[in-house]
Amino acid sequence: MATPTMLLLLADGRFPAGAHAHSAGLEAAVAAGRVRDLATLGEYLRGRLATAGLVAAAFAAASCRAASGSPGPSAVDGHRPAELTHLGVARRAALARLDAELDARTASPAQRTVSRRQGRALRRAGREIWPQATFDDLPATSDGPHQPLVLGLVGVAAGLEPGQVATVAAYATVTGSASAAVRLLGLDPYQVQALLVRLAGDCDAVAARAARAAEQPPERLPAAAAPLADIHAEAHVTWEVRLFAS
């Protein structure tokens, strides 16, 4: 079981996984005039929570569940190596299914690239912080695993439960954009933080829903979509000058 401090560390935007370089689509939304002030930022963040936040939280929690399965004592003491092998194969297969399902839910090629890029960065941080943990069960794709799947394994290494991992994922869905809004719109950081406080209940509700959904097979996990966000992501990646990677 993770300590409260460990949960705070993983939810901290300063965790070295590259999140500070991303606005999670806000830069393109600002350029399109869809986010202009604190009120429209609030609408944007609520929309992200209900779509990308729910999906990311559910897949992170499902990844945590898939990776946390442990063999019984008789397998641990070396008496049943076949069982250990079987469990490892089962974990890899489950994570591969999750990766494929999340890929299918990410319609924008630009967003798929960002997710996998952030997944590589998070995996690197996880290996550095928890060298005793294994991240080798993640799919060996050429461009890296999706970020929510890596978050699930990082959660296991840190001692988190699926519901806690879902909370971290949902929280990260809004904090990145909120932080970027201060730079992009010159908003008062105190007011932006107050907005995040008002969104705390929504964030908790999304995390709870995601944790429940994570008990289902990968094919039945949430598939909430935001087509306009996909369009913005494809436009943003073509910009020659931009403040954020996404």
Buried (B, 14 or more C-beta within 10 A) or exposed (E): EBEEEBBEBBBEEEBEBBBBBBBBBBBBBBBEEBBEEBEBBBEBBBBBBBBBBBBBBBBBBBBBBBBBEEBEEEBEEEEBEEBEEEBBEEBBEBBBBBBBBBBEBBBBEBBBBBBBBBBBBBBBBBBEBBEEBBBEBBBEBEEBBBBBBBBBBBBBBBBBBBBBBBBBBBBBBBBBBBBBBBBBBEBEEEEBBEBBEEBEEBBBBBBBBBBBBBEEEBEEBBBBBBEBBBBBBBEBBEEEEBEBBB
